[in-house]
Amino acid sequence: MARWMCTVCGYIYDEEKGEPSTGTPSNTPFSDLPDKWTCPVCGAEKSAFRKLDEKDVHEGAETTVSDVIVSEMAAWGIQFAFGIPGSSSLGLVNAIRKSGAIKYIAVRHEESAALAASAYNKLTGGLAVCVTIAGPGATNLSTGLYDAKEDHAAVLSLNGQVAFQYIGPGRVQEIDQDAFFRPIAVFNNTIYDKKMAILLLTRALKSAILRHGVAQLSVPNNIQKEPLEARYCRKETCIPDTDILPDRQLIQKAVSAIEQAERPVILAGWGAYGEGEQVLELAKRTGAPILTTFRAKGILPEAHEWVIGILGNVGSPQARVLANESDLLITLGVGFSRYTEVPSETPLVQVDIDPMKLGQNPGTIPLWGNCRKVLPELLSSLNQRETTTIEEKIRTMKKDWDAMRDREADADAVPLRPPYIMKVLSEAIPEEAVISVDVGENQWWFGRNFRIKRQKFAMSGYLGTMAFGLPGAIAGKLAYPDKEVFCITGDGGFSMVMAEFLTAVKYNLAVKVIIMNNHQLGMIQVEQMMENYPNFGTDLLNPDFSQYAENCGGAGISVQEPGTLKAALEKARILNTPVIVDIDTDPKRF
């Protein structure tokens, strides 16, 4: 459909939209308008109009492609952009500066930008964007974006691209970004035509949100700066929710299986996170003890009478006993990681939003839907079971598990033992805090020995990438500025991204970084031992991390004695600045 402009006042008649004020319906060609039709703005005659082509529509625009992209991202609720500016992204970065609607966080390495964006979605469910340059900027994102891909975190990666790309060898920072991101992204494209910019952007956003993954969009440098009038750009919208309910007959079949089971057990995964109260009601109704995956740790306080703890290699032996003895597992949004080791022959009532994950075990009753909707349907039909015997069994198991962890937490050992550190952290970190956990030995001890209450926490799950902790904490503090935010990390993971402590200082993000410093890649050391290899290549030469924090403009606290740990954490909490608590830990605790 064509557009026609009044040469007197500049009003544009769009054939596709028509003119409601004069009663002209949409899709009315200009030639079909009556001869007496006049401009609805200035009253000029029909003969005063001339036809516009697409170039004319956008030529006089005061906004650029970059301006319109940033405005549209803000309209979709994006509040934060992480990245490093460079020659092929200057138009995008400048548009963010002018807009003021999105806060730009300049990190020290692009991997941190992607990890922070991934963590932001895991902690809030909201979308953040990475903005980087072509070539090395884009490739540096890949580890963080793969973390988002594997953990189904929604992230938008908005990347610069060289102008007039793919003209041959020798071009600086020119790579085929479409090909590079293809294995990572659920949406992957380049804006070659400025008129397609908003359509492609909204499809990217829609894909990231609905498909729970990475959307990648490259914008060549020359196109970023071209004029674009948003009113004449096509775009798409996103459905408000993705609630799914299985067939009622399947719900009834699941209810019958649960009521007939003699030893039902609930295994709550990440897909049930946020539905703790409904999971608890299901446990009370059916007499099924609650186990969780590692990522779902904290769906309910671990001290709760129905919660046994994590099922898996960092979990409790009591959880393993219950899972192995069960005659029906009720799995709620479980990813079936090999580290969880869900019994493979036990019948399941399996709830999952991803139909490809359903049917894990023989005899599975698959309930395709999200836990928020499915759990009330189950609860509305389930009868109350007698639970006195199982409650007594759970109390005994919890008592044994707590006693085991208390024995592990040696309060006198020097250097400090990780179980003791986790015990003190459990007592010191407030219920409403946010925790970002790095990958490595520290993650093992957090899963096993940290007694979580109602804290939010995030980690790198399936990719298991070291260096997640600090970027995740930065994202957490941006998302929840009024909450206390803790990073629990090791010396290996922290040193990979230690420059981002400067980012925290720059933006006055008072994160508390707890470094379990054993001068080793401790998890690798253990893996070598378990496979009968000699220890090699895992020792770390570290700086004084507490002094490093001071040099960066933050605060540093060093802990060598068990008796000083609690006071160190109390001091860190009251300081309104980024803090490193450098804890000397035992590299030979096995």
Secondary structure, DSSP 8 states (H G I E B T S, - for coil): --EEEETTT--EEETTT-BGGGTB-TT--GGGS-TT-B-TTT--BGGGEEEE-HHHHHHT-SSBHHHHHHHHHHHTT--EEEE---GGGHHHHHHHHHH-SSEEEE-SSHHHHHHHHHHHHHHHS---EEEE-TTHHHHHTHHHHHHHHHTT--EEEEEEE-TT----TT-TT---HHHHHTTTEEEEEE--SGGGHHHHHHHHHHHHHHHTSEEEEEEEHHHHTSB--GGG-------S-------HHHHHHHHHHHHH-SSEEEEE-GGGTT-HHHHHHHHHHHT--EEE-STTTTSS-TTSTTEEEE-STTS-HHHHHHHHH-SEEEEES----TTT---SSS-EEEEES-GGG---STT-EEEES-HHHHHHHHHHH------HHHHHHHHHHHHHHHHHHHHH--SS-SSB-HHHHHHHHHHHS-TT-EEEE-SSHHHHHHHHH----S-EEEE--SS--TT-HHHHHHHHHHH-TTS-EEEEEEHHHHHHSTTHHHHHHHTT---EEEEEE-SB-HHHHHHHHHTT----S-B-----HHHHHHHHTSEEEEE-SGGGHHHHHHHHHH-SS-EEEEEEB-TT--
